[in-house]
């Protein structure tokens, strides 16, 4: 596995396809990447709702965390 370095913004919402494109992953690769980053607390998955999109920062009490990365945006902490 090669190491790829890319810039991502903290608290910016990224879709799975955004990350797939940015890091040049295939479907399985991006799923593994997201799973690993979530396991280390680097990423959170949030539902793609107007309330979540309008948030300026992520607070654990306010964010509804989901397991479905395909349906929502992903935000770096």
Secondary structure, 3 states (H helix, E strand, C coil): CCCCCCCCCCCCEEEHHHHHHHCCCCHHHHHHHHHHHHHCCCEEEECCCHHHHCCCCCCCCCCCECCCCCCCEEEEC
